């Protein structure tokens, strides 16, 4: 059950793309939207809330005017980075054999 819970926490529409966008550091909501062409504001909000609820992303609100909010991977989220790299390497190794479409993504 723990494995299934972990998989549910990181899978879902746009979750992996959001986490990968945050690998280089914190981003504001608008920056995330621009980094993820095709995601709607509603979907981004929904997925960020789910990732935060699962402890993978943290929402940081700065006491400034105008308000500034950033999203960042937590320690648990950062621990997923090597896993994503392994999955990317696996996909590159087997893309021809498994018939993965070559879409130019890294």
VENLINUR-V625385 format. One record per backbone hydrogen bond with DSSP energy under -1.0 kcal/mol. CO is the residue of the C=O (numbers start at 1). NH is the residue of the N-H. Records with the same first field share a line. If there is no record, write none. Layout:
BEGIN
CO->NH ; NH
END
This chain:
BEGIN
1->5
2->6
3->7
4->8
5->9
6->10
7->11
12->15
14->18
15->19
16->20
17->21
18->22
20->23
22->25
27->71
28->32
29->33
30->34
31->35
32->36
36->39
40->44
41->45
42->46
43->47
44->48
45->49
46->50
47->51
48->52
49->53
50->54
51->56 ; 57
52->55
56->74
58->72
60->70
62->64
68->62
70->60
71->27
72->58
74->78
75->79
77->80
78->81
80->84
81->85
82->86
83->87
84->88
85->89
86->90
87->91
88->92
89->93
90->94
94->98
95->100
101->103
END
